[in-house]
Amino acid sequence: MGPAFQYSFAATVGASYVGTILASILYGMTSIQTLTFFRFHRRNRLWIQITVAFLWVLDTIHLAFIGHAVYTYVITDFGDMDAIAQPLWSITAHVLISNISDLIVRGVFSYRIWILSANHCWRTVTVSLASLVVFVSGFGKSRGGASSTSN
């Protein structure tokens, strides 16, 4: 294959590989934070503990989807530029998982704003509406990518 193929392949798969390494490092940091939270903050409300555990599970699924996509592109479909041109189901599911996680985090953040602002509604509503806009746009992106997947 010519240099154009190598450049295009390196730009897509190389970036995915670096992103997977960085995501794995961040997952390790998140796991340590989660373990530290459960070890030293046992007096938090049950819903906060469940939320933290659920977010960690979502992060685990997120990394598994990233790993699946990179494995498929680098091992299973190695050199097949047509396969790289279309997103896998795990890519679109990864976007959806990220958006759900983001919505939960922003929801907890909105709750904290509500508590810390002495129940000032406009601050909480502003953050909540912005969070919903981000979620809806991300959900639309994941649904748009899912309709074009073939794998």
C-alpha distance (Angstrom), angle and dihedral (degrees) to the residues before:
residue distance angle dihedral
M1 . . .
G2 3.78 . .
P3 3.80 130.7 .
A4 3.83 92.4 -94.2
F5 3.81 90.1 62.8
Q6 3.81 92.6 47.7
Y7 3.80 92.5 49.0
S8 3.79 93.5 48.4
F9 3.80 92.5 45.3
A10 3.81 92.9 47.7
A11 3.79 91.6 47.8
T12 3.79 93.8 53.9
V13 3.79 106.1 31.2
G14 3.79 95.0 32.8
A15 3.79 91.2 54.9
S16 3.80 90.1 47.2
Y17 3.79 90.7 51.7
V18 3.81 93.5 50.4
G19 3.81 90.1 45.4
T20 3.81 90.7 52.0
I21 3.79 91.6 52.0
L22 3.81 91.3 49.5
A23 3.81 91.8 45.7
S24 3.81 89.4 51.6
I25 3.80 91.6 51.5
L26 3.80 91.2 49.2
Y27 3.81 90.3 47.0
G28 3.79 89.2 55.1
M29 3.80 90.1 51.2
T30 3.80 90.6 48.4
S31 3.80 90.6 50.3
I32 3.79 91.2 52.3
Q33 3.81 90.7 48.7
T34 3.81 90.7 49.1
L35 3.80 92.7 50.2
T36 3.80 90.8 46.4
F37 3.80 90.7 50.0
F38 3.80 93.0 52.9
R39 3.78 92.7 43.9
F40 3.81 99.3 49.1
H41 3.82 106.0 22.5
R42 3.77 103.8 54.3
R43 3.79 94.8 139.3
N44 3.79 95.5 68.0
R45 3.75 118.6 115.0
L46 3.76 116.6 -84.2
W47 3.81 94.0 -115.2
I48 3.80 90.4 56.2
Q49 3.81 91.4 50.8
I50 3.80 91.0 48.3
T51 3.81 90.3 48.0
V52 3.82 92.3 51.2
A53 3.81 91.3 48.3
F54 3.81 91.9 46.9
L55 3.81 91.8 49.4
W56 3.80 89.5 51.8
V57 3.82 90.0 51.3
L58 3.81 89.9 49.8
D59 3.80 89.6 50.2
T60 3.81 89.6 51.3
I61 3.80 91.2 51.5
H62 3.81 89.3 46.0
L63 3.80 91.8 56.4
A64 3.81 91.6 45.4
F65 3.81 90.6 54.5
I66 3.79 91.1 48.8
G67 3.81 90.2 49.3
H68 3.80 91.1 49.6
A69 3.79 92.5 51.3
V70 3.79 95.1 47.9
Y71 3.82 92.0 45.3
T72 3.78 90.9 50.6
Y73 3.80 93.9 48.0
V74 3.80 96.4 41.9
I75 3.82 102.5 35.7
T76 3.80 112.3 16.6
D77 3.81 98.8 35.8
F78 3.80 98.1 26.3
G79 3.80 110.9 166.2
D80 3.79 94.3 2.6
M81 3.80 102.4 126.0
D82 3.81 91.5 -177.0
A83 3.82 89.4 60.9
I84 3.80 91.1 51.4
A85 3.80 91.3 50.0
Q86 3.82 92.5 65.5
P87 3.80 123.8 57.4
L88 3.79 118.4 -117.8
W89 3.80 122.5 -126.2
S90 3.81 88.1 -107.4
I91 3.81 91.0 58.2
T92 3.80 92.9 54.2
A93 3.82 91.2 42.2
H94 3.81 88.4 50.2
V95 3.80 89.9 55.9
L96 3.81 90.7 49.8
I97 3.83 92.8 48.2
S98 3.81 90.1 48.9
N99 3.79 91.0 51.6
I100 3.79 93.5 49.0
S101 3.79 90.3 49.2
D102 3.80 91.1 47.6
L103 3.81 91.8 50.0
I104 3.81 91.6 51.8
V105 3.80 92.8 48.3
R106 3.80 91.5 48.1
G107 3.80 89.8 47.2
V108 3.80 91.3 55.5
F109 3.80 88.4 45.4
S110 3.82 90.0 52.5
Y111 3.79 89.5 50.2
R112 3.81 90.2 52.3
I113 3.80 90.4 49.6
W114 3.81 89.0 50.9
I115 3.81 91.2 52.2
L116 3.81 97.3 41.5
S117 3.81 95.0 44.4
A118 3.80 92.0 55.9
N119 3.81 91.8 -109.4
H120 3.82 97.6 -53.2
C121 3.75 101.3 169.0
W122 3.82 100.9 -159.0
R123 3.81 93.9 60.9
T124 3.76 92.6 50.3
V125 3.80 93.5 44.2
T126 3.81 91.5 50.7
V127 3.80 93.4 53.4
S128 3.81 92.2 41.3
L129 3.80 93.8 51.4
A130 3.80 91.8 47.8
S131 3.80 88.7 50.0
L132 3.79 91.9 51.4
V133 3.81 91.5 49.6
V134 3.81 90.5 52.4
F135 3.82 91.1 47.3
V136 3.80 94.8 48.5
S137 3.80 92.7 47.8
G138 3.81 91.3 47.6
F139 3.80 91.3 46.8
G140 3.80 88.8 51.3
K141 3.80 90.0 51.6
S142 3.78 92.0 50.9
R143 3.80 91.9 47.5
G144 3.81 91.5 47.5
G145 3.80 91.6 52.2
A146 3.80 92.5 45.3
S147 3.79 92.4 59.4
S148 3.81 91.7 58.8
T149 3.80 98.9 45.9
S150 3.74 119.8 112.2
N151 3.83 100.9 178.5
